[in-house]
Amino acid sequence: MQVYSLDWTPERDRIVSASQDGRLIVWNAQTSQKTHAIKLPCAWVMTCAFSPTGQSVACGGLDSMCSIFNLNSATDRDGNLPVSVTLNGHKGYVSCCQYVPDEDIHIITSSGDQTCVLWDITTGLRTTVFGGEFQSGHTADVLSVSINGTNSRVFVSGSCDGTARLWDTRVASRAMRTFQGHEGDVNTVKFFPDGNRFGTGSDDGTCRLFDIRNGHQLQVYYQQHSDKEVPLVTSIAFSISGRLLFAGYSNGDCYVWDTLLARVVLNLGSVHNSHENRISCLGLSADGSSLCTGSWDTNLKVNLGIWGAQEGYLIRVLRQESISMFPFFSILGCPSCINPTWKRFIPISIMSAVWGDPNLVMLLVTLMRKAD
């Protein structure tokens, strides 16, 4: 089934994914085993997110609601995990959800009703509505939100109106700034690590970098294609240092951009075992060591690489393996997990290619130690 959304836990040991079959799957990122398979009230799910503590997951979709599941709750007689809290108030589909950092009690959602909403999960009520009929906000569906990692009162939203808007949760009546430049829907937004900038990805095939302090566009990331149809940018993420921008595209490519030079340093879509369909979502683990991509080809793939701890630059990709929605393959979620004894988790066909040379294990460990 097509994968629509994914998210990592802050501890970088688990991944949650939402797919076309109407289930949330929580994966152990070190063994690729499923820890939870949550059947959703509505099969048409579009987004999912882990809470900061990793104890709960949230999701939303065409039912116009955001559902919260406590992973520690007991299952019902059918083995399903019950909904802990339902956040009901949007008048359109829920396109994106993100917990406010460092707490499990507030979450922000975006919707096809042209609004974003800050919710109090403990009461199930809306705290603040951003945009809408009587406010200065988006004029079309809101597709994505990203909360500032250095100031959780500030978030940015991207919309089908071709703009990104900056909001302060204390001032809901109007957006702080409106950022223009895209010639298509803004599908994805993500704050830069320093909190002063953010990136966008659009149907126009470009990623852009904006400064929230002066409203200026700082950079455009665009790769020329021989095809007549330019692939859409579906999802983005920044490396820990901000030197790299990871961008997923509708043609299955995943470009790694140098944010300063605006050039592609690697296309993960061109390496062995790449996705065969649209990359719909991607996310970087909290320590920056692993990039997970989700696709309409039904797979999640984890790329374990050394992105350069000091200079924040890609050295090489060490591993790429899959979490299939049906047959299970092993993945490694972080450098500390590399261990020769993990050979027993890897299928024979992959083991012969990856672990066939006993020196390869030592090479991986040596490279990681040099990067520390």
TORLUM-834162 format. One record per residue: residue in three letters; x, y, z of N, C-alpha, C in turn. Coordinates in steps of 0.02 Angstrom, whole numbers, padded with zeros to 5 digits, always signed. Each point is the difference from the previous one (the first is absolute). Layout:
ALAXYZXYZXYZ...
END
This chain:
MET+00042-00060+00000-00042+00060+00000+00044+00063+00000GLN-00023+00051-00034+00038+00062-00005+00012+00031+00069VAL+00062+00021+00012+00017+00034+00062-00010+00075-00010TYR-00036+00031+00046-00017+00071-00006+00040+00045+00047SER+00018-00026+00058+00031+00043+00051+00043-00043+00046LEU+00051+00031+00031+00041-00034+00049+00027+00050+00051ASP+00023-00026+00056+00032+00042+00051+00044-00043+00044TRP+00054+00029+00026+00046-00033+00046-00017+00019+00072THR+00017-00045+00047+00000+00019+00070+00062+00042+00014PRO-00003+00043+00052+00060+00038+00019+00059-00045+00018GLU-00014-00061+00023+00054-00046+00018+00029-00036-00060ARG-00028+00014-00060+00021-00028-00064-00001-00076-00003ASP-00041-00032+00044-00001-00073-00001-00063-00028-00033ARG-00050+00043-00013-00062-00023-00031-00023+00049-00054ILE-00038-00028-00047-00029+00039-00055-00074-00017-00003VAL-00042+00050-00008-00071-00012-00013-00014+00019-00072SER-00040-00041-00033-00019+00013-00070-00075-00007-00008ALA-00027+00041-00045-00071-00003-00018-00006-00020-00073SER-00045-00046-00014-00004-00027-00068-00071-00005-00025GLN-00006-00018-00063-00063-00001-00036-00049-00051+00029ASP+00024-00050+00035-00045-00051+00028-00034+00023+00064GLY+00010+00063+00020-00034+00025+00059+00029-00024+00065ARG+00064-00010+00002+00033-00021+00061+00060+00044+00016LEU+00012+00007+00064+00063+00028+00024+00044-00058+00021ILE+00061-00002-00026+00048-00052+00020+00056+00033+00038VAL+00014-00025+00060+00058+00022+00038+00054-00053-00007TRP+00057+00021-00026+00055-00046-00015+00057+00009+00049ASN+00032-00055+00018+00064+00003+00035+00053+00015-00053ALA+00031+00057+00004+00046+00022-00053+00066-00039+00000GLN+00012-00042+00050+00061-00039+00001-00010-00071-00026THR-00060-00027+00008-00013-00068-00022-00051-00005-00056SER-00034+00055-00015-00053+00005-00051-00064-00037+00020GLN-00004-00023+00062-00060-00034+00023-00055+00051+00017LYS-00063-00020-00012-00056+00042+00019-00014-00007+00074THR-00005+00056+00035-00019-00002+00071-00074+00014+00009HIS-00030+00038-00047-00071+00014+00002-00026+00003-00072ALA-00060-00027-00010-00036+00008-00064-00070+00024+00019ILE-00011+00064-00009-00060+00033+00025-00050+00008-00057LYS-00057-00031+00007-00054+00008-00049-00037+00065+00015LEU-00004+00043-00051-00028+00067+00010-00075+00002-00013PRO-00035+00046+00034-00072+00008-00011-00015+00019-00073CYS+00044+00039-00030-00007+00020-00070+00061-00024-00039ALA-00012-00036-00055+00056-00028-00038+00040+00052-00037TRP-00030+00058-00012+00033+00051-00041+00043+00046+00043VAL+00056-00027+00022+00046+00037+00043+00051+00037-00043MET+00019+00060+00021+00047+00041-00039+00062+00020+00038THR-00002-00003+00067+00056+00024+00040+00005-00038+00065CYS+00060-00003+00028+00010-00032+00065+00059+00033+00035ALA+00002-00006+00066+00054+00032+00038+00008-00034+00067PHE+00062-00005+00024+00015-00024+00067-00003+00059+00049SER-00022-00013+00061+00004+00050+00052+00073+00007+00023PRO+00018+00055+00033+00070+00010+00022+00025-00056+00045THR-00044-00030+00041+00022-00054+00044+00001-00067-00035GLY-00030-00004-00059-00005-00063-00036-00052-00047+00027GLN-00042+00024+00046-00052-00042+00031-00065+00000-00040SER-00009+00049-00043-00062+00006-00038+00015+00015-00073VAL-00048-00016-00043+00004+00018-00071-00065+00035-00019ALA+00005+00046-00046-00059+00035-00025-00005-00010-00075CYS-00061+00004-00026-00009-00006-00073-00062+00039-00020GLY-00005+00015-00063-00058+00036-00027-00007-00014-00073GLY-00060+00015-00027-00012-00013-00070-00066+00028-00024LEU-00033-00038-00044-00061+00024-00032-00060+00002+00047ASP+00006-00028+00060-00056+00005+00048-00001+00067+00035SER+00047+00044-00015+00004+00068+00027+00015+00001+00075MET+00024-00055+00027+00015-00004+00071+00073-00020+00010CYS+00026+00016+00059+00066-00022+00021-00010-00049+00057SER+00022-00062-00010-00009-00052+00051+00066-00013+00036ILE-00004-00006+00066+00059-00012+00042-00005-00071+00028PHE+00055-00037-00004+00003-00068+00027+00056-00004+00052ASN-00017-00025+00059+00050-00012+00052+00028-00070-00011LEU+00064-00005-00015+00030-00065-00017+00004-00046+00060ASN-00010+00026+00060+00002-00041+00060-00069-00025+00021SER-00052+00019-00037-00068-00021+00016-00009-00074-00017ALA-00047-00030+00035-00017-00070-00014-00041-00005-00063THR+00008-00053-00038-00039-00011-00061-00069-00027+00017ASP-00046+00008-00047-00068-00026+00011-00002-00075-00017ARG-00061-00028-00001-00006-00072-00011+00022-00022-00069ASP-00001+00047-00047+00022-00016-00068+00074+00014-00010GLY+00034+00021+00053+00071+00014-00005+00017+00069-00025ASN-00050+00043-00006+00011+00068-00025+00014+00048+00058LEU+00040+00050-00013+00014+00051+00049-00054+00054-00005PRO-00034+00015+00055-00054+00049-00003+00026+00071-00007VAL-00041+00044-00027+00016+00071-00005-00003+00030+00070SER+00053+00035+00021+00001+00031+00066-00036+00067-00001VAL+00013+00040-00051-00030+00067-00006-00015+00013-00074THR-00058+00029-00012-00018+00022-00067-00006+00076-00001LEU+00037+00031-00044-00001+00073-00007-00043+00017-00061ASN-00059+00025+00014-00050+00011-00053-00017+00074-00004GLY+00007+00029-00058-00015+00071-00007+00016+00028-00069HIS+00043-00034-00037+00015+00021-00068-00060-00013-00046LYS-00007+00042-00051-00053-00008-00049+00025-00029-00066GLY+00063-00020+00000+00030-00032-00058+00050-00052+00023TYR+00028-00036-00047+00047-00054+00017+00059+00027+00040VAL+00028-00043+00043+00060+00017+00038+00061-00023-00040SER+00040+00048-00022+00056-00014-00044+00066-00013+00036CYS+00007+00029+00059+00064-00004+00036-00012+00009+00074CYS+00040-00032+00042-00003+00011+00072+00070-00004+00029GLN+00012+00042+00050+00065+00000+00034-00009+00020+00072TYR+00028-00042+00045-00003+00017+00071+00045+00060+00015VAL-00022+00040+00047+00043+00054+00025+00058-00032+00037PRO+00062+00019-00015+00059-00033+00030-00001+00002+00076ASP+00028-00052+00030+00011-00005+00072-00064-00008+00041GLU-00056-00014-00033-00061-00013+00038-00046-00044-00041ASP-00042-00038+00036-00048-00045-00032-00071+00027+00003ILE-00008+00063+00019-00068+00025+00012-00025+00048-00054HIS+00043+00022-00045-00021+00045-00053+00023-00026-00068ILE-00042+00009-00050+00016-00021-00068-00029+00051-00048ILE+00034+00011-00056-00023+00045-00052-00019-00040-00062THR-00058+00014-00029-00022-00033-00060-00012+00051-00056SER+00007-00023-00062-00019+00041-00058-00054-00037-00038SER-00038+00038-00040-00060-00030-00029-00018+00030-00068GLY-00042-00038-00034-00028+00024-00063-00050+00055+00008ASP-00018+00017+00063-00046+00056+00012+00037+00067+00004GLN+00064+00000-00020+00041+00060-00005+00025+00025+00068THR-00006-00040+00052+00021+00021+00067+00052-00048+00029CYS+00034+00025+00052+00040-00040+00045-00031+00007+00069VAL+00006-00052+00041-00031+00002+00066+00050-00026+00052LEU+00004+00036+00056+00038-00023+00058-00050-00032+00048TRP+00013-00063+00019-00046-00038+00041+00029-00013+00069ASP-00044-00004+00050+00017-00025+00066-00023-00072+00003ILE+00047-00047+00000-00018-00071-00003-00035-00022+00064THR+00017+00030+00056-00030-00021+00064-00075+00014+00002THR-00021+00053-00033-00072+00017-00001-00033-00019-00066GLY+00041-00010-00052-00027-00015-00066-00029+00060-00035LEU+00017+00060+00024-00029+00062-00027+00051+00041-00039ARG-00025+00040-00045+00042+00047-00037+00022+00056+00046THR+00064+00014+00001+00027+00057+00038+00000+00062-00043THR+00024-00007-00062+00005+00058-00045-00010-00024-00072VAL-00035+00041-00039-00008-00012-00072+00038+00053-00038PHE+00040-00021-00048+00041+00046-00040-00026+00002-00072GLY-00021+00059-00021-00029+00007-00066-00075-00012+00003GLY-00030-00004-00058-00072-00010-00002-00036+00059-00032GLU-00065-00003+00001-00041+00048-00037+00009+00071+00023PHE+00010+00011+00065+00002+00068+00026+00071+00021+00021GLN+00050-00037-00023+00068+00016+00019+00044+00003-00062SER+00057+00032+00008+00049+00005-00055+00042-00063+00000GLY-00019-00047-00044+00036-00063-00003+00003-00027-00070HIS+00008-00065-00006+00004-00032-00066-00067+00005-00036THR+00004-00001-00065-00060+00005-00042-00015-00066-00036ALA+00036-00053+00019-00011-00066-00028+00021-00052+00052ASP-00006-00064-00017+00016-00054+00046+00070+00009+00030VAL+00006-00012+00065+00065+00001+00033+00026-00072+00002LEU+00059-00012-00026+00026-00067-00010+00052-00022+00050SER+00034+00047+00033+00056-00019+00042+00012+00053+00054VAL+00025-00023+00057+00022+00046+00054+00067-00024+00027SER+00038+00047+00027+00063-00015+00033+00009+00048+00058ILE+00012-00027+00059+00009+00040+00061+00074+00016+00009ASN+00014+00062+00018+00068+00023+00012+00031-00038+00058GLY+00057-00032-00012+00032-00039+00052+00032+00042+00055THR+00011+00064-00012+00030+00044+00050-00051+00044+00035ASN-00060+00004-00027-00054+00040+00029-00066-00032-00019SER-00027-00041+00044-00058-00041-00016-00064+00042-00008ARG+00003+00065+00014-00059+00043-00012-00006+00019-00073VAL+00051-00013-00038+00001+00021-00071-00003-00061-00045PHE-00042+00003-00051-00002-00054-00050-00013+00029-00069VAL+00015-00040-00050-00010+00021-00069-00047-00049-00034SER-00038+00024-00048-00048-00042-00036+00009+00009-00075GLY-00013-00053-00039+00002+00003-00072-00067-00018-00030SER-00018+00030-00056-00068-00006-00025-00004-00007-00076CYS-00059-00021-00022-00015-00003-00072-00005+00070-00031ASP-00001+00052+00041-00001+00068-00028+00069+00023-00022GLY+00050-00045+00005+00067+00015-00023+00043+00039+00049THR-00025+00010+00061+00037+00039+00049+00016-00042+00062ALA+00049+00024+00038+00013-00024+00067-00013+00058+00047ARG-00027-00014+00059-00015+00053+00047+00028-00016+00069LEU+00024+00052+00032+00030-00006+00067-00050+00022+00052TRP-00008-00041+00052-00050+00013+00052+00032+00001+00069ASP-00030+00039+00045+00016-00001+00071-00063-00022+00036THR+00006-00052+00042-00059-00027+00033-00034+00050+00047ARG+00035+00054+00017-00029+00051+00044-00038+00053-00040VAL+00008+00000-00067-00033+00049-00042-00032-00037-00058ALA-00061-00022+00009-00033-00042-00050-00036+00040-00054SER-00011+00064+00012-00042+00039-00045+00030+00009-00070ARG+00066-00003-00004+00032+00009-00065+00068-00034+00000ALA+00023-00017-00060+00066-00029-00007+00053+00054+00010MET+00056-00018+00030+00055+00047+00011+00031+00020-00066ARG+00009-00048-00045+00028+00014-00066-00030-00048-00050THR-00002+00022-00063-00020-00042-00056+00058-00004-00048PHE+00018-00061-00020+00058-00011-00044-00024-00025-00067GLN+00018+00036-00052-00021-00016-00067+00061-00017-00044GLY-00014-00028-00058+00054-00018-00046-00015-00064-00038HIS-00035-00046+00031-00017-00062-00033-00054+00011-00053GLU+00001-00043-00051-00048+00004-00054-00047-00061+00001GLY-00005-00031+00057-00044-00058+00009-00014-00011+00073ASP-00038-00052+00016-00016-00017+00069+00063-00009+00041VAL+00000+00026+00061+00055-00013+00047-00018-00062+00039ASN+00031-00056-00018-00018-00065+00029+00031-00013+00068THR+00057+00031+00013+00037-00017+00060+00040+00060+00025VAL+00004+00007+00065+00040+00053+00031+00040-00031+00058LYS+00058+00026+00013+00042-00026+00054+00046+00055+00025PHE+00002+00009+00066+00044+00051+00029+00073-00022-00005PHE+00043+00048-00012+00072-00008+00002+00020-00010+00073PRO+00055-00037+00014+00019-00013+00069+00009+00061+00044ASP+00022+00057-00029+00011+00059+00042-00064+00038+00017GLY-00056-00019-00030-00064+00032+00014-00010+00067-00034ASN+00049+00025-00036-00006+00065-00033-00020-00006-00073ARG+00002-00060-00026-00016-00012-00070-00045-00062-00006PHE-00031-00008-00057-00038-00061-00013+00002-00015-00074GLY-00011-00064-00015-00001-00022-00069-00070-00019-00023THR-00010+00002-00065-00064-00019-00030+00012-00045-00060GLY-00050-00041-00016+00001-00040-00060-00067+00005-00035SER+00001+00002-00067-00060+00019-00036-00013-00042-00062ASP-00062+00005-00024-00018-00031-00064+00038+00029-00059ASP+00030+00059+00009+00038+00030-00055+00069-00031-00008GLY+00015-00052+00041+00063-00036-00007+00058+00031+00037THR-00011+00053+00038+00054+00033+00035-00007-00007+00075CYS+00058+00004+00033+00003+00012+00072+00027+00071+00009ARG-00022+00032+00052+00023+00069+00013+00017+00009+00074LEU+00045+00045+00013+00021+00016+00068-00017+00073+00014PHE-00037+00011+00055-00022+00067+00019+00027+00019+00069ASP+00009+00065+00010+00021+00028+00065-00061+00031+00034ILE-00016-00024+00060-00061+00026+00034+00011+00069+00029ARG+00063+00022+00006+00013+00065+00031-00014+00058-00047ASN+00015-00009-00064-00012+00054-00048-00047-00019-00056GLY-00021-00063-00002-00047-00022-00051+00031-00014-00067HIS+00066+00002-00005+00033-00008-00065+00008-00074-00019GLN-00003-00012-00064+00018-00065-00027+00075-00003-00008LEU+00031-00052+00030+00073-00004+00001+00028-00044-00055GLN-00037-00052-00019+00027-00047-00048-00056-00038-00035VAL+00013-00022-00061-00046-00043-00038+00039-00063-00019TYR-00032-00058+00010+00032-00064-00016-00041-00033-00056TYR+00030-00003-00059-00036-00027-00057+00049-00039-00044GLN-00020-00060-00018+00041-00043-00043-00033-00006-00068GLN+00038+00015-00053-00026-00007-00067-00014-00073-00017HIS-00056-00011-00035-00020-00068-00020-00011-00002-00075SER+00019-00056-00029-00011-00009-00072-00073-00014-00016ASP-00035-00027+00050-00071-00014-00010-00040+00065-00007LYS-00054-00004-00038-00042+00058-00009-00035+00018+00065GLU-00018-00051+00039-00037+00012+00062+00049+00005+00058VAL+00001+00056+00033+00045+00011+00057-00028-00036+00061PRO+00040-00041+00034-00024-00035+00060-00016+00048+00057LEU-00051-00015+00038-00021+00041+00055+00042-00014+00062VAL+00011+00050+00041+00032-00010+00065-00054-00018+00050THR+00007-00057+00032-00052-00024+00045+00017+00006+00074SER+00065-00002+00016+00020+00001+00071+00073+00022+00005ILE+00016+00035+00055+00069+00023+00010+00020-00009+00073ALA+00066-00001+00012+00028-00001+00068+00071+00029-00004PHE+00022+00029+00055+00068+00027+00005+00043-00045+00044SER+00065-00002-00016+00047-00033+00044+00007+00039+00065ILE+00031-00030+00050+00007+00032+00065+00035+00068-00005SER+00051+00004-00041+00038+00063-00007-00036+00049-00046GLY-00045-00026-00043-00033+00042-00049+00038+00004-00066ARG+00058-00032-00004+00040+00004-00062-00033-00040-00056LEU-00040-00050+00017-00031-00042-00050-00076+00006+00002LEU-00030+00000-00058-00073-00002-00008-00019-00063-00037PHE-00041-00042+00032-00025-00061-00032-00069+00015-00029ALA-00009-00017-00063-00063+00014-00034-00025-00061-00038GLY-00063-00019+00013-00031-00056-00035-00043+00026-00057TYR-00002-00038-00055-00034+00022-00060-00051-00052-00024SER-00046+00023-00042-00054-00043-00024+00024-00054-00048ASN+00061+00006-00027+00026-00051-00045+00043-00052+00035GLY+00002+00002+00067+00039-00048+00039+00070+00022+00016ASP+00021+00058-00025+00066+00026+00018+00001+00028+00071CYS+00058-00003+00031+00010+00033+00064+00068+00035-00004TYR-00003+00066-00010+00062+00039-00009+00026+00022+00068VAL+00066-00002+00006+00034+00030+00058+00034+00063-00026TRP-00026+00057+00023+00024+00065-00024+00050+00030+00049ASP+00050+00034-00027+00043+00043+00040-00038+00066+00007THR-00019+00018+00061-00043+00059+00009+00036+00065-00017LEU+00066+00002+00008+00038+00061-00015+00012+00009-00074LEU+00019-00055-00034+00018+00004-00070-00059-00014-00047ALA-00055-00023+00028-00060-00016-00040+00015-00049-00056ARG+00038-00051+00017+00013-00052-00050-00012-00069+00031VAL-00017-00048-00042-00013-00068+00023+00066-00036+00011VAL+00009-00027+00060+00061-00038+00015-00013-00075-00006LEU-00063-00020+00001-00016-00072-00007-00074-00007-00017ASN-00016-00048-00042-00069-00020-00012-00010-00070+00027LEU-00033-00006+00057-00012-00065+00030-00045-00042-00044GLY-00037+00032-00045-00043-00037-00045+00037-00036-00055SER+00064+00014-00008+00040-00032-00053+00042-00057+00027VAL+00001-00010+00066+00040-00054+00027-00039-00065-00002HIS+00034-00054+00015-00031-00067-00003-00060-00004+00047ASN-00052-00034-00022-00059-00012+00041-00038+00064+00015SER-00003+00045-00049-00035+00063+00010-00075-00011-00007HIS-00040+00052+00017-00072-00005-00004-00023-00004-00073GLU-00055-00035-00011-00027-00009-00067-00060+00045-00014ASN-00017+00042+00047-00058+00044-00009+00013+00064+00041ARG-00050+00042+00002+00004+00065+00035+00024-00009+00072ILE+00047+00043+00019+00018+00006+00071-00050+00048+00031SER-00041-00024+00044-00054+00039+00029+00020+00034+00065CYS+00051-00026+00034+00019+00028+00065+00072-00020+00015LEU+00032+00039+00041+00067-00017+00024+00012+00033+00067GLY+00046-00027+00038+00016+00028+00066+00068-00021+00023LEU+00033+00044+00036+00067-00012+00026-00006-00018+00074SER+00039-00050+00022+00001-00018+00070+00027+00058+00042ALA-00016+00000+00064+00018+00057+00043+00075+00012+00004ASP+00040-00053-00006+00072+00009+00003+00030+00015-00069GLY-00042+00000-00051+00022+00018-00067+00036-00055-00038SER+00002-00061+00028+00039-00053-00032-00038-00039-00052SER-00067+00002+00002-00039-00043-00044-00056+00039-00033LEU-00009-00011-00064-00053+00031-00038-00048-00054-00022CYS-00064+00008+00018-00051-00048-00021-00044+00032-00053THR-00012-00037-00054-00044+00024-00053-00058-00049-00008GLY-00059+00028-00012-00060-00041-00012-00026+00013-00070SER-00029-00052-00030-00017+00006-00071-00066-00034-00016TRP-00027+00018-00058-00059-00034-00026+00017-00071-00023ASP+00064-00019-00001+00017-00069-00019-00008-00048+00059THR-00030+00023+00055-00017-00037+00061+00059-00009+00048ASN+00057+00029-00015+00059-00010+00042+00020+00062+00039LEU+00030-00013+00057+00040+00049+00036+00072-00021-00008LYS+00044+00048-00012+00071-00016-00007+00039+00045+00047VAL+00047-00031+00036+00042+00038+00046+00070+00004-00029ASN+00024+00060-00010+00068+00012-00024+00043+00018+00060LEU+00048-00042+00014+00046+00014+00056+00065+00027-00030GLY+00016+00061+00015+00060+00031-00030+00037+00042+00050ILE+00060+00018-00019+00039+00047+00040-00006+00068-00034TRP-00037+00044+00032-00012+00065-00032+00052+00052+00021GLY+00050-00023+00039+00054+00047+00019-00019+00037+00063ALA+00021-00025+00058-00021+00029+00064+00025+00071+00009GLN+00060+00015-00025+00029+00066+00012-00020+00050-00053GLU+00011-00018-00064-00014+00048-00053-00069-00010-00029GLY-00037-00051+00023-00068-00011-00024-00004-00016-00073TYR+00048-00038-00025+00001-00015-00072+00000-00075-00010LEU-00032-00021-00054-00005-00071-00015+00068-00030-00016ILE+00017-00054+00034+00060-00037-00016-00017-00059-00046ARG-00047-00040+00020-00023-00055-00042-00062-00031+00031VAL-00036-00037-00040-00057-00038+00025+00025-00070+00015LEU-00013-00023+00061+00026-00065+00020-00048-00057-00013ARG-00063+00012+00014-00049-00054-00007-00064+00027-00029GLN-00035-00042-00036-00068+00016-00019-00039-00066-00001GLU-00050-00005+00042-00042-00060+00001-00072+00021+00006SER-00044-00049-00004-00071+00014-00004-00039-00028+00058ILE-00054+00035+00017-00053-00029+00041-00058-00008-00047SER-00014-00061-00020-00056-00011-00045-00064-00008+00040MET-00056+00017-00029-00064-00007+00036-00020-00073+00006PHE+00033-00045-00037-00017-00070+00004+00061-00042+00021PRO+00048-00016-00044+00061-00033+00025+00041+00050+00039PHE+00032-00022+00053+00038+00045+00043+00075-00006-00013PHE+00032+00057-00007+00072+00003-00007+00028+00037+00060SER+00063-00012+00013+00031+00032+00058+00024+00069-00017ILE-00005+00046+00048+00030+00066-00007+00042+00015+00061LEU+00045+00047-00007+00041+00023+00055-00016+00073+00011GLY-00019+00018+00060-00025+00067+00012+00051+00051+00019CYS+00059-00020+00023+00049+00049+00021+00069-00032+00001PRO+00054+00040-00003+00067-00027-00003+00017-00045+00059SER-00026+00015+00059+00016-00040+00059-00028-00071-00005CYS-00046-00010-00048-00031-00065-00007+00042-00047-00043ILE+00049+00026-00036+00040-00043-00044+00038-00050+00042ASN-00010-00062-00014+00032-00053+00038+00002-00062-00044PRO+00056-00035-00005+00002-00060-00042-00052-00052+00018THR-00020-00002+00064-00049-00050+00020-00068+00012-00030TRP-00010+00060-00030-00064+00015-00031-00010-00037-00066LYS+00052-00039-00022-00006-00037-00062-00061-00046+00001ARG-00017-00025+00059-00055-00049+00003-00067+00031-00017PHE-00006+00067+00001-00063+00032-00016-00009+00013-00075ILE+00054-00011-00039-00002+00021-00070-00012-00060-00045PRO-00047+00004-00047-00012-00055-00046+00064-00020-00037ILE+00003-00064-00020+00061-00027-00030+00021+00039-00062SER-00048+00019-00042+00017+00034-00062+00033+00067+00014ILE-00025+00035+00051+00030+00064+00017+00065-00010+00038MET+00002-00052+00042+00060-00011+00040+00060-00014-00044SER-00010-00038-00054+00056-00018-00044+00028+00062-00034ALA-00044+00048-00015+00022+00060-00034+00030+00051+00047VAL-00030+00005+00060+00021+00052+00046+00053-00024+00049TRP-00009-00061+00024+00046-00024+00051+00047-00055-00026GLY-00001-00013-00066+00041-00053-00028+00074+00010+00014ASP+00023+00061+00000+00070+00016+00014+00006+00015+00074PRO+00034-00041+00039+00005+00012+00073+00034+00066+00016ASN+00039+00026-00047+00033+00064+00012-00048+00059-00005LEU-00058-00012-00032-00048+00054-00009-00027+00024+00067VAL-00012-00047+00046-00025+00018+00066+00050+00045+00035MET+00064-00018-00003+00051+00040+00031+00006+00069-00034LEU-00011+00001-00065+00003+00063-00037-00054+00047+00023LEU-00061-00026+00009-00055+00041+00023+00013+00028+00069VAL+00023-00043+00044+00013+00022+00069+00055+00052+00001THR+00052-00011-00039+00056+00048-00002-00023+00068-00026LEU-00040+00001-00053-00024+00063-00027-00042+00037+00051MET-00041-00036+00037-00043+00033+00049+00041+00029+00057ARG+00051-00036+00020+00042+00027+00054+00036+00063-00023LYS+00020+00003-00063+00033+00059-00025-00047+00060-00001ALA-00065-00014-00011-00048+00055-00005-00020+00026+00068ASP+00010-00039+00053-00020+00021+00067+00044+00056+00025
END
